[in-house]
Amino acid sequence: MDQGNDVPSRCLARLQLSAEETEWLTNRPHGAHEVPAEQCCHLEMGHLDAHAAMAQQSKEAEWWVRWTLSASEIVVMAGCPALAPTAVDSFGDPLLCLLYLDHPGQHSFELAPRATTRQGRTGD
């Protein structure tokens, strides 16, 4: 938790993708994002599952990188359908959780923002 404001913090784990992994993710059909080689975990601090970062997405798929201390994988995972009950975006639409279906911990809209901007889900 962040001290003083009771907003859950995001995990600080990072993973460096290989040049081949970065190229593969960049070249996904209809990929919506530039893929940074350094990925940061998008889950709540203290989670017990593998770390996870959405590395690329299109209207049809989300490619997530999942990792532990001993292994990593790139997998297609469905997005979480949760909507924030009261918070809205700049268009007045409810905020959408940007994590994967059945993720551990809080929804992305319930976590403290990162110091740097991260990729959001497109096409929803």
trRosetta pair geometry for C-beta under 8 A, 3 or more apart (Angstrom, degrees):
i j d omega theta_ij theta_ji phi_ij phi_ji
1 6 6.2 -19 -167 -132 126 38
1 7 7.3 136 -157 70 76 33
1 8 5.9 -61 -104 -108 66 48
1 9 6.2 166 -128 -8 11 94
1 45 7.7 -144 -37 65 31 129
2 5 5.2 -11 96 51 117 98
2 6 7.4 -61 63 9 82 11
2 7 5.2 2 29 63 123 82
2 8 7.6 125 -4 179 83 5
2 9 5.3 130 -52 -66 75 96
2 112 5.2 90 -37 -60 135 153
5 112 7.7 101 85 -94 127 118
7 110 7.7 -169 -155 165 79 58
7 111 7.1 105 164 -167 92 28
7 112 4.5 110 118 -69 118 89
8 44 5.0 -19 155 -141 133 112
8 45 6.7 -167 177 31 84 92
8 105 7.1 172 162 -177 156 112
8 106 4.9 150 46 9 153 147
8 110 6.4 35 34 128 116 91
8 111 5.3 -64 87 -114 94 69
8 112 6.7 -152 86 -9 42 85
9 44 7.3 103 78 -160 47 65
9 45 4.2 17 86 -10 95 136
9 111 7.1 50 178 -162 10 92
9 112 5.4 -18 -107 31 52 125
10 40 7.8 62 138 142 125 114
10 41 7.2 171 166 98 91 80
10 42 6.8 -50 -153 -157 120 33
10 43 7.2 130 -154 83 73 30
10 44 6.7 -85 -114 -114 43 33
10 45 6.2 87 116 -42 11 83
10 111 5.2 78 -67 169 86 135
10 112 6.5 -124 -12 64 85 81
10 114 6.1 -41 40 -75 152 87
11 40 7.8 173 93 167 81 82
11 41 3.9 -41 89 97 123 129
11 42 7.6 9 41 55 103 12
11 43 5.0 25 -4 73 128 79
11 44 6.7 68 -36 103 87 18
11 45 5.1 160 -81 -93 51 49
11 46 7.6 -146 -90 8 88 38
11 47 6.2 -58 -64 19 131 106
11 51 6.4 -158 125 -124 151 96
12 40 7.5 -49 -162 -157 33 108
12 41 7.4 14 59 44 13 109
12 45 7.1 31 -14 -107 80 100
13 40 7.1 144 87 -156 51 61
13 41 4.2 46 62 -13 97 130
13 51 4.5 -104 94 -107 145 147
13 67 7.8 -163 147 80 130 107
14 38 5.8 -9 -172 -171 115 98
14 39 6.8 151 -159 80 62 47
14 40 5.2 -30 -101 -99 77 72
14 41 7.4 -110 -70 -9 34 80
15 38 7.4 154 79 -155 42 52
15 39 4.8 -16 61 62 93 99
15 40 7.9 177 20 -83 70 28
15 41 7.9 89 -10 -53 99 78
15 51 6.9 162 -34 98 118 136
15 53 7.1 -155 36 12 114 132
15 65 6.3 -149 78 133 146 133
15 67 4.9 120 -89 21 146 161
15 72 6.2 125 -157 -107 145 144
16 37 6.0 15 -159 147 71 95
16 38 5.7 -25 -101 -98 66 69
16 39 7.9 -178 -84 20 18 75
17 21 4.1 -126 -173 90 103 123
17 22 4.8 129 109 -57 126 84
17 25 7.4 -46 -165 7 161 137
17 35 7.4 -37 54 150 162 112
17 37 5.0 -136 55 -155 89 59
17 38 7.5 -142 11 -68 81 20
17 39 6.2 71 -35 -14 104 110
17 55 7.4 96 -68 -132 147 142
17 65 6.9 -100 -84 -105 110 158
18 21 4.6 97 51 6 79 101
18 22 7.0 -144 91 -3 41 87
19 22 5.8 -55 -147 39 31 112
19 23 6.2 31 155 -18 65 108
19 37 7.6 -20 -86 -111 51 122
20 23 5.8 -55 -145 38 29 110
20 24 6.2 31 155 -21 64 107
21 24 5.7 -53 -145 35 30 112
21 25 6.3 25 158 -13 64 107
21 65 7.7 69 172 -105 132 126
21 74 6.7 169 -150 -45 103 134
22 25 6.0 -59 -148 40 28 107
22 26 6.1 30 154 -22 64 111
22 35 5.3 175 -154 106 73 117
22 36 7.9 -77 -127 132 116 16
22 37 5.1 -38 -78 -95 141 75
23 26 5.6 -56 -144 37 29 114
23 27 6.2 15 161 -9 65 114
24 27 6.2 -70 -148 44 24 102
24 28 7.6 52 150 -53 59 80
24 74 7.4 161 103 50 128 170
25 28 6.0 -20 -163 -22 40 111
25 31 7.2 116 157 -124 60 145
25 35 4.4 117 103 -107 119 165
25 55 5.0 -58 -148 131 152 120
25 56 4.4 178 -176 -24 94 135
25 63 5.9 -168 -129 102 94 146
25 74 6.9 -138 -76 -138 103 146
26 31 6.4 179 -168 90 31 167
26 34 7.2 8 -118 -148 101 48
26 35 4.8 -123 -68 19 78 119
26 56 7.3 -148 -75 -94 28 137
27 31 7.1 118 110 -9 4 140
28 31 4.2 104 65 -67 90 107
28 56 5.1 132 21 135 142 145
28 58 6.4 -142 126 -30 112 118
28 61 7.4 -118 177 79 134 122
28 63 6.1 -152 -75 -18 159 143
29 58 6.3 -6 97 -66 69 168
29 60 7.7 -2 91 45 110 131
30 58 4.0 89 96 -139 99 128
30 59 6.6 -42 131 16 143 86
30 60 7.2 86 64 16 134 103
31 35 7.6 -46 176 -41 142 107
31 56 4.9 -40 -138 -167 110 117
31 57 7.3 105 -145 62 61 30
31 58 5.9 -71 -86 -65 33 96
32 56 7.3 146 40 -168 71 66
32 57 5.3 -27 30 80 119 79
32 58 6.0 164 -26 -96 93 46
32 119 7.9 126 99 -165 103 120
32 122 4.6 -172 -147 24 163 146
32 123 7.5 -135 -71 -17 146 108
33 55 8.0 -157 78 156 129 42
33 56 5.9 -151 52 -121 101 60
33 57 6.8 53 -1 32 110 79
33 119 4.9 -7 -106 -122 155 137
35 55 5.6 41 -138 173 109 92
35 56 5.7 -32 -83 -68 116 102
36 39 6.9 153 85 -72 91 57
39 53 3.9 171 174 72 113 160
39 55 5.9 -46 -103 -92 134 99
39 65 5.3 59 112 59 174 142
40 53 6.0 119 69 -98 33 133
40 114 7.4 112 96 -120 148 147
40 118 7.4 -105 61 -103 111 126
41 47 8.0 -155 165 40 134 128
41 51 4.0 -86 -96 -159 121 102
41 52 6.2 71 -142 46 78 42
41 53 6.0 -104 -101 -58 31 91
42 52 6.1 -62 41 97 92 78
42 53 5.5 128 -18 -111 98 57
42 54 6.5 7 -15 3 156 84
42 98 7.0 -104 -177 105 141 99
42 99 6.0 -180 119 -100 120 87
42 108 6.7 -22 170 -102 108 110
42 118 7.1 156 -104 157 103 160
43 47 4.4 -30 139 -10 134 156
43 49 7.3 -160 -120 64 169 103
43 51 6.8 -145 23 -139 120 54
43 52 5.8 76 -35 43 111 94
43 99 7.0 86 -93 -125 67 131
43 103 6.5 -157 -110 -179 98 116
43 104 6.3 35 -156 68 129 90
43 105 5.7 113 -176 37 89 139
44 47 5.5 115 67 -52 74 101
44 104 7.2 -115 39 112 104 81
44 105 3.2 -157 26 177 128 150
44 106 5.0 101 -72 28 136 88
44 111 6.0 -147 -95 -97 79 119
46 105 7.7 131 75 -94 83 128
47 51 7.9 130 74 -96 121 53
47 104 4.7 127 -145 92 110 128
47 105 5.2 -79 -87 -30 104 128
48 104 6.7 -148 40 -157 74 169
49 52 7.5 -3 112 -21 113 115
49 104 5.0 166 2 -7 120 135
50 66 4.4 60 117 177 135 102
50 67 6.1 154 -177 64 104 20
50 68 5.1 -77 -119 -57 90 85
51 66 6.7 156 80 -156 51 53
51 67 5.1 -24 60 63 103 79
51 68 7.2 160 12 -81 85 39
52 64 5.4 -3 -165 180 100 122
52 65 7.1 159 -149 83 49 51
52 66 4.9 -12 -97 -101 82 77
52 67 7.9 166 -77 19 41 64
52 99 7.7 82 99 -151 128 91
52 100 6.7 -80 158 7 151 125
52 103 7.4 -130 62 -126 150 109
53 64 6.7 156 78 -156 35 72
53 65 5.1 -9 59 55 90 98
54 57 6.2 7 171 -46 116 113
54 62 5.5 -44 -139 -175 112 111
54 63 7.3 111 -161 76 63 47
54 64 5.4 -45 -99 -98 55 77
54 98 7.0 -112 12 160 147 91
54 99 7.9 -157 -35 -124 117 37
54 100 7.5 161 -74 -53 102 91
54 119 6.4 -126 94 84 103 119
54 121 7.5 -35 146 -80 168 81
55 63 5.5 -58 64 103 93 94
55 64 6.7 134 6 -131 85 23
55 65 4.8 65 -35 -18 128 104
55 74 7.0 -61 38 -128 142 105
56 62 7.7 166 92 -158 49 46
56 63 4.4 8 60 48 91 117
57 61 6.8 -157 -144 100 57 53
57 62 4.5 -9 -107 -110 100 69
57 63 6.8 -156 -73 20 49 70
57 119 7.5 160 13 148 114 130
57 121 6.3 -88 140 -133 173 64
57 122 6.2 155 102 33 119 90
57 123 7.7 -155 140 26 111 116
58 61 5.5 28 46 45 94 75
58 122 7.9 -38 -145 73 22 112
58 123 7.3 32 155 -5 40 155
59 122 7.2 -73 -75 108 65 91
59 123 3.8 -156 -106 -157 78 160
61 76 5.0 -53 -159 -138 114 117
62 76 6.7 121 69 -155 52 63
62 77 5.8 -56 86 67 105 69
62 78 7.3 113 34 -130 115 13
62 79 5.7 107 -16 -60 149 89
62 100 7.0 -168 98 -98 139 91
62 121 7.2 -37 -94 -119 127 100
63 74 5.8 8 -179 -179 103 102
63 75 7.4 159 -152 81 59 26
63 76 6.0 -40 -95 -91 60 63
64 74 7.2 165 83 -154 40 54
64 75 5.6 -25 64 67 90 78
64 76 7.5 127 16 -123 83 15
64 77 4.7 -7 6 17 133 122
64 100 5.9 -26 -62 -60 155 136
65 72 6.3 2 -176 -176 94 112
65 73 7.4 167 -151 86 53 38
65 74 5.5 -28 -96 -98 68 73
66 72 6.8 168 88 -153 47 62
66 73 5.5 -11 58 59 92 86
66 74 8.0 165 18 -93 71 25
66 75 6.2 -5 4 18 116 116
67 71 6.9 -159 -142 101 65 45
67 72 3.8 -14 -100 -103 100 91
67 73 7.5 169 -78 18 60 56
68 71 5.7 23 47 48 97 72
68 72 7.6 -166 26 -73 54 57
77 100 4.1 -8 133 -137 133 135
77 101 6.7 -157 168 28 91 86
78 100 6.6 102 74 -162 48 80
78 101 4.3 11 87 -11 100 131
79 96 8.0 17 158 160 129 118
79 97 7.7 158 170 92 88 83
79 98 7.6 -49 -149 -148 109 34
79 99 7.6 130 -154 91 65 33
79 100 6.4 -89 -114 -120 34 45
79 101 6.5 73 99 -43 16 82
79 121 5.9 71 -124 -123 148 150
79 124 7.2 -96 94 -88 161 127
80 97 4.1 -50 95 98 124 126
80 98 7.7 2 43 52 107 9
80 99 4.9 28 -5 76 133 77
80 100 6.1 88 -37 120 86 13
80 101 5.4 164 -85 -86 55 42
80 102 7.7 -169 -99 -1 91 32
80 103 6.0 -60 -63 7 130 111
80 107 6.6 -166 127 -126 151 95
80 108 7.9 156 53 -3 137 100
81 97 7.5 26 72 43 15 110
81 101 7.3 30 -11 -103 80 91
82 96 7.5 131 86 -160 54 52
82 97 4.1 42 65 -9 99 132
82 107 4.9 -110 95 -107 144 142
82 109 8.0 -144 114 25 106 115
83 94 4.0 52 179 119 114 136
83 95 6.9 141 -162 75 62 46
83 96 6.0 -33 -104 -99 70 57
83 97 7.5 -112 -71 -11 26 82
84 87 4.0 -37 136 50 151 95
84 88 7.5 -148 78 -63 120 39
84 94 5.2 -171 56 -175 74 89
84 95 3.9 31 3 53 129 98
84 96 7.8 -93 -6 -49 84 19
84 97 7.9 140 -48 -54 73 72
84 107 7.4 -169 -79 102 74 140
84 109 4.4 -97 -70 124 118 158
84 110 7.8 168 -109 -55 97 74
85 94 7.6 9 -97 -141 9 126
87 94 7.1 88 81 -153 58 63
87 95 4.7 -11 103 2 106 125
87 109 5.8 -177 68 178 141 126
88 91 7.8 -121 165 72 100 53
88 92 5.2 -4 168 -154 141 32
88 93 6.1 144 -156 70 89 25
88 94 5.8 -60 -102 -92 70 34
88 95 6.6 -158 -117 -32 17 76
89 92 7.3 -52 68 15 63 17
89 93 5.3 -9 37 60 105 83
89 94 7.8 31 -4 105 84 11
89 95 5.8 125 -51 -87 84 69
93 96 8.0 -7 129 -32 111 95
95 109 4.2 125 117 -109 134 142
96 109 7.5 144 74 -42 19 125
96 121 6.3 -86 104 53 131 129
96 124 5.8 89 -122 104 173 159
97 103 7.9 -162 159 33 129 131
97 107 3.9 -87 -106 -160 119 107
97 108 5.0 134 -154 22 62 92
97 109 6.1 -97 -88 0 61 96
98 108 4.2 -32 39 30 85 170
98 109 7.9 116 0 -42 86 74
98 118 8.0 141 122 103 154 114
98 120 5.8 -94 -109 -139 137 62
98 121 5.2 -167 -126 -19 81 102
99 103 4.1 -46 145 -11 131 164
99 107 6.6 -148 21 -145 119 55
99 108 5.2 167 -27 -41 92 102
100 103 5.2 119 62 -62 70 102
103 107 7.9 114 67 -106 122 51
106 110 3.9 -115 175 87 121 125
106 111 5.6 150 92 -59 122 83
107 110 4.9 89 59 5 75 106
107 111 7.6 -143 96 -14 41 89
108 111 5.8 -56 -153 25 38 114
114 117 7.4 165 76 -88 107 12
114 118 5.7 75 30 -26 142 111
121 124 5.5 40 122 -20 117 125
